[in-house]
């Protein structure tokens, strides 16, 4: 056995590698549009001085009850944003994530895993959970879940275990004041209660010794703490929250909503999503399942039951893969220890294990960065800065109808000056409004124009039609195509990610005169008449700052149709320089070549 001093140094080195891995995995640009409405929420709570009871961020359903279950993280995000913008929010995210995964490592250690096995399992778990390392309140829920996991490790033991158990209950109760994700901490307590109760049965089935204090009486003690923690959480909410204890039910309401399963990606099972997006989760889940099968005879039921329950939950909702990783990492650590079977006493094996840990701590972030670029900043796909800047610079005013994917960022930038038609706070809107009004307009169903009239909408900001949306609609025209042809509306700007329409008459009429783009439908990248007729307004849009490839390609085709082949080539060369190999530019070159050949 290694000397105590050497073991301490090894533990410190492993813990440092875990923290570095978590830091690098969390150190990515903002890619979650929900940050926007969290910023607006924090802004609203700070301005009001209390938690609002109704949907103050909306002008369409301002009196609808809003069960605001994530007010405290929203305030923290808003304060970080005020201090340092996106960099401040990134710093807050990194601090919370880096605080979470060393706790997961400590939980594995308290269950008896060696430092290196615990480190490898924890970093693998962090890699699996990294897809959820977003600027959202659930990172605080995961921090609390990791804290509960540490406290519940050994909670079935005597007096010290009981103190830990009470501590876990208090953590869960406090988390309920932060986010509805507190349900994961309550669920862990429930699973541990069941595991402790059935531990004697497991021991008999596998001819193994009973692990820790167990049986129905011991399980009942955990159940009592669970009930008490829920009661404390409900009482605390009732004392200050305008909706009383209802935030405790939000997670169940959203999780059981079939409409969300159909329309919101994160509520779908992970096997319905692209493998590339969740490959780290699938690898972690597969390795952990193998470890459980290999070590089932030696794993206590207090670990097995949470592993199975959270694993099943993660297979039902992709939004819970991070909670599964927190709970499963200690199980994987014990499984890895079983594979080496004591050989970690060898300095050579310890060194090799530490090398694997370091490679994972550095390699998993590099893999993540291939999809989510590292560093501060905001991805333009989720936060259309150029379009927002245009709205601000030209003084365009709402009320605005904004794609729900951009409605959060819109609120983050413009609230309280502007409010939302609809945004992804589903608990803040009635299901009837979401289905019969918002989606009816978005999909261009009969009555879409009268709905915009009824709510006085003056500005429309839309993301382009996604492949999933087009499939869902069966190729039918939606509001994007209808607005482009409507005599009441004018296209005033578009980029590679989206477009802006304003009413021809009203407060934004001046923008129509200066920036109106005629005869173009950017969503499908087509002309609504002779391309040459659109050339002047498209060239003006390029000169006014709209120079993404979608604009340049359409402008090149339009000016070539008008006879200016030299300008068409200049526009396409500029587009090639921005994004070499863009299929849109290749198609435009082919169209220009046909015009050249015809002449």
Buried (B, 14 or more C-beta within 10 A) or exposed (E): EBEEEEBEEBBEBBBEBBBBBBBBBBBBBBBBBBBBBBBBBBBBBEEEEEBBBBBBBBBBBEEBBBBBBBBBBBBBBBBBBEEEEBBBBBBBBBBBBBBBBBBBBBBBBBBBBBBBBBBBBBBBBBBBBBBBBBBBBBBBBBBBBBBBBBBBBBBBBEEEBBEBBBBBBBBBBBBBBBBBBBBBBBBBBBBBBBBBBBBBEBBEEEEBEBBBBBBEEBBEBBBEBBBBBBEBBBEBBEEEBBBBBBBBBBBEBBBEBEEBBEBBEBBBEBEEBEEEEBBBBBBBBEBBBEBBEBBBEBBBBBBBBBBBBBBEBBBBBBBBBBBBBBBBBBBBBBBBBBEBEEEBEEEEBBEBBBEEBBEBBBBBBEEBBEEBEBEBBBBBBBBBBBBBEBBEEBEBBBBBBBBBBBBBBBBBBBBEEBBBBBBBBBBBBBEEBBEBBBBBBBBBBEBBBEBBEEBEBBBBBBBBBEEEBBEEBEEEBBBBBBBBEBEEBBBBBBBBBBBBBBBBEBBBBEBBEEBBBBBBBBBEBEBBEEBBBBBBBBBBBBEBEBBBBBBBBBBBBBBBBBEBBEBBBBBBBBBBEBBEEBEBBEEBBEBBEEBEEEE
